Amino acid sequence: MATKKTEIQKRLIFRQETLDELRAAYTALVKGGAKSYRIHNRELTRFDISDLADEIRKMEEEVDELEAQLEGGKARKAFGILPRDW
């Protein structure tokens, strides 16, 4: 059975590889790669640049969070503050 640290490392490696692929796709799209095309009855549509940029940003945040967990930090917790006027 994998330890928690091993599992975090596996997740980190997966997300880093995915991030590399997202960055490569972004670069290809910026350099003029086709957004979508059709050959006979087959069609391929790629991400919009804005959608791809959002995915990259999210993946970078996940990588940062996993790296912090490996270094002994805690996962970020989201919370909200609700101001009250009593």
Stockholm file with secondary structure:
# STOCKHOLM 1.0

chainA/1-86         MATKKTEIQKRLIFRQETLDELRAAYTALVKGGAKSYRIHNRELTRFDISDLADEIRKMEEEVDELEAQLEGGKARKAFGILPRDW
#=GR chainA/1-86 SS CCCHHHHHHHHHHHHHHHHHHHHHHHHHHHTTCCSEEEETTEEEECCCHHHHHHHHHHHHHHHHHHHHHHTTCCCCCCCCCCCCCC
#=GC SS_cons        CCCHHHHHHHHHHHHHHHHHHHHHHHHHHHTTCCSEEEETTEEEECCCHHHHHHHHHHHHHHHHHHHHHHTTCCCCCCCCCCCCCC
//
